[in-house]
């Protein structure tokens, strides 16, 4: 995810923090400082950090349960509105998906049980509208928030965990695409309700959550529909076969001219015998040209630079009969394109996210 950076690895997954998370910390700390002074500000920031440690534990509940079914979790990202575990895929067995979805809220229930039943902390009697500096209240409010997270996440609307449980349960009686559409529609209804509540109460965080829920529900519905269509197709049906290519020795000026006279965003780089060497993306070219625009008189000029120096070489390669689902997985992993090659490395065509999207619009009409 852009605007996030890694803070380490845990249980085989990269733990990332989005930069906006620090804006949340600063806002909460400043608000508490203005209201109650430095001690309350420190307590508030510590509470948020403890809360997000619980959120990380929630996400690892999903990740470690998914691992039991052979599904890896490349990374977990902390956002101001919660955590996001990026599973390679969701289990398509409905019973497995239910267990993966329930694992997150179960972790919050476990934390609540340890705090309340083992450590005997008292939860606040009223709604939690401020963080007090007392340590007992600190733990009590942490228990309350974990209970709230478990209940909120079990709302039967996508993309909450309850929506995934609903989708999995519906998948026992109908196809996965239709089940996802129903759960996503429920998620969008919940988003409208949250947005209305946030606007009427003047709570910007609720509005932010509503926007996230609405678009996440829509994106999941589209992704599942895309996967359903992709299972019926092969790489040969999606590849671009009419394209302009470059050679490793072409200058950046030659590459820039190719960008101007074509509509391509990615250019295959092919050597003299037709073997694929890599891909040059338009963004990489623009970045290189901007860097060279301020070169010194004694330094290299843009004309001296070659495509071979800025092309991306780790391009996935597939055959004509490769299933489109595998191609989608490679594009989701961040590849700018997937090359369709003969066994000896000759480029036949290539597939990009843009032409996959166009193909899905055409083929998806009958899905």
N, C-alpha and C positions, 0 to 999 in steps of 0.2 A: 504494500500500500504506500502511495506517495505521501511525503511529509511525515514519515515515521522513521525511526532509527532503532537499531538493535541494542539491547542492553544485556544480551547473553543468551545462553541456551539452557533449557530445563526439560528433562525427560525426552530429549530428542527433538524438541520444538524450539524455534527461535522466538524469543520474547521481544516484542517491539513496542515502542511507545510513540503515539502520535503527538506532534508538537503542540496541538491544541489542548492536550491534557495538562500541560504546564500553565496554559491560560486559565484553565479551571482552578488549578491550585492557587494561582495568583489572585483570582477574583474572590475565592472563598477566604483566603488569608487576609486580603485587604478589607473585605466586608466585616470580618470578625474583629480585626484590629480597630477599625473605625467605631465599632459598636462597644467593644469590651476591653480593648487594649491588647498588648503583645502576648500575654499568657493565653488568652482566648484564641488569638490568631495561630499560635503554635499548636494548640490543642486541636483546632479545626483542621489544620493541614495534616497533622498526624492521623486524625480520624479519617480523612479522605484517603490517605495512603493505606491505612488498615482496611478500609472498605474495598479499595481496589485490589488489595492482596486477596480478599475474599472473592472478588470478581475473577482474578486469575485462577484461583482454585476451582471456581465454577467452570471456567473454560477448559481446564485440564481434566475435569470430570468428563466432559464430552470427548476430549482428545484421547485419554487413556482407555475409555470404553470403546471408542472407534478402533483403536489399535488392536483390540481383541478380534476384530473382524477384518484385519489386514488393511486398514485405512490409516494412512499417515496424516499427521498434522504439521505441515511445513512451518507455520508460524502462528503466533497469537499476538494480536495488537490491542493495546489499551487505548480507548477513545474516551472523550469526556462523557459520553452517554453509556459507557460500559466496555465490555471486551468482545473481541471477534476472533474466534478460532477458525482458521482457514483449513478445513479438512480437504484432502485431495478429492473426495467425493462423499456423498451421503450414502449410507447403506440402502440398497434397493429392496432388501428383505424388510417388510414392514415391521416385523417383530424386533429385528436388530435396530432399526431406526428409532423405535419407541424407547429401547433401552439406552441408546446414545443420547436421545433428547432428554430423558428423565435423569440422566447422570448428573447434569449440571445443577438443577434445583435440589437434587439429593445432597450434593455437597453443601449447599447453603443451609439445608435442614440439619445436616450433621453439625455444622458450625454453631447454629442456633442451639442445638441440643447440648453441645459441650458447654457453651456459655451459661445457659439457663439451668440445665439439669445437673451438670457436674460442678461447675464453678459457682452456681447459685447466685448469679447476678440478677438484679431486678430490672425488668424493662420499664421504660417510662410509661406512665398511665395514659398520657395524652399523645397527640400527634407530635412527631419529632420536627420541630420548627427552628430549633437552634441547638448548637453543640456547646455544652457547658464544660468548664475545665475540670470538673470532678472526675476522678478515675473510674468510680463506680458507675456514674452516668455514661461515661465513655463506653464501657463494655456493654451496658444495658442498651444503649442506642445502637451499638454494633450488632447486638443480637436481634434487635427490632428490624434493622435494615436487611439482615440476612433472611429473616422470615418474610419480609416484604418482597425481596428479590425472588424467593422461591414461589410465592403466590403470583406475583406479577408475570413471571416467566411462564407460568402454566395457563395463562389466558389462551383459550383455543383459537388463536389467530396468528397467522404467519407474519413475521419471521420469529416470533417468540417460540420457546421450546414447546409450549402447549399447542402451537400451530403445527409443529412438526409431528407431534403425537396425533393430532387430528388428521393430518395428511396421511400418516402411516395407517391409522385405523380405517380411513376411507379407502385406502389402497387395497384393503382386504376384500372390498366389494366392487371396486371400480378401477379403471386404469390410473396410473400414477399421474399422468398429465391432468386429467379431470380432477383428481383429488387435490393436486397442487393448486389448480385454479380456484377451487372452493376455499381452501385454507388461505390463499392469497387474498381473495375477496373479503374474507372475514378480517384479515389483517388490515386491509384498507379501510374497512368500516371502523375498526378500532382506532386507526390513525386519525380519521375525521373527528371522532369523539375526543381523542386526546388533544387534537389541535384546537377544537372548540373550547375545551376546558382550559387549555393553556392561554388562549386569547382572552377568554372571559375573566380569568383570575389574574391575568398579568404575569403568568409564569413562562418565561422564554424557554426554560429547559424542557417543559412539556411540549412546546411547539417544535423544538428541535427533535425531540424523540418522535413526534408524530410524523415529521417529514422523513426521518430515517425509516420508520416502520413502513410508510406508504411506498417509498421507492424500493426498499429491500424486498417487500412482498411482490411488487411488480417484476423486479429483476429475477427473483427465484422462479416465478411462474414462466417467464420467458426462457430461462436457462433449462428448465426441465422439458419444456416443449421442444427446445433446440436439440437436447440430448435424444429425445424420442425420435425426431426426424433423422438425426445423425446415425442412429443404429441401422437404418435402412439403406444408407449410402456408403459409397467408397470414395477414395481420394480422387479417382479418375473423373468422378461426377462433379467435383468442386474446384478442380485446379484451373488456374489461369494458364492458357497456352499461347496467347498473343501478347508478347511483352518485349520491351527493349532491355538489352543487357549491357553490361560494362565489362571491361577487362581489368585485371589487377594493375596494369601499367597506365591506365587512363588518368589524366590529371583531374583535379577538382573542378577546373573550368569546364572540362568535357562532361563531367557528371552534372554540373549545374545546368549546362545546356540541355542535357537529357531530361532534367526535371521540368524545364520550361516548356519543352516541346511535347511532353507526354503528361498523362494524368497519374502516373505511378507514384506511389509513396515508398516502394521498395524496389531495388534494382539487383537482379542476380549478377554476381561477378563470376565470369566464366573464363577459363584460360583458353589457349589456342586450340587445344584438342577437345574442347567442349565439356571439360570436367568442372563441376561447380566448386568454387573456392570460398564463397561466402555471399553475404548480402550487404548492400549499402542502403541504409535508410535515409530518407530525406532529412529527418531530424539530425542524424549524425553528420550529414553533409553541411547543413546550415550551421551547426555548432562549430565545425572545423573552419568554415569560411569566416565566421565571426571572430574566432580566435586569431586567425591570420590577418584580419583587417588592420590590426595594430602592430604588424611585424616591423622590426627594425630594418634599416637599409642593408645591414650586413647579414641579416638573417634570411631564411628561406622565404620565398614568395609563394602565394597560392598555386602558381603554375608549376612550382617544383614539387608540390605535394602530389601523392598518388592515391588512388582509390584503395590500394592494398593496405595503406597505413590506417585507414579508418573504417574498413568494412568489418562486419561481424561474421566470425568464422564458425561459431558453434550453432549452426543451423540444423535443426532436426531433419532427417531424411526418411521418406517412406516410399513404398512401392505403389503401383497403380491400384492394386487390390486391397490396400490397407483400409480398414474401417475408419469412417470419418470421426467416430468417437475418440479414437486414439489421436487423431489430428487435433481435435478440440482440446484434449488434455494438454497437448504440447503447446498450443497457442495460449491456453490459460496459464501455463507456467512462465509465460513472458517472452516466448520467441516471436520476433517480428513477422516471420513467415515460416512455413513448412515446405521444404522442397520435395517434389515428386521426381524420383530419379530411377534410372535403370540400375541393374545390379552392379554395373561397372562405373557408376557415378555420373553418368550423363544426365543432364537436367532435361526433363520432359515438360515440366510445368511447376507451378507453386501455388500455395494456398495462403491467404491472409485473413485476418479477422473480418475485414470489410466484405470480401466476396463470400465468406461463409454466411455473413448476415444477409446478404442479398439472396443467396441460395435458400436460406431458411424461410425468407418471405415467400419465395416462389413455391418451394416444396411444402411449406407448412400450411398452405391453404387447405390441403386435404387431410391434415393431421387431426 
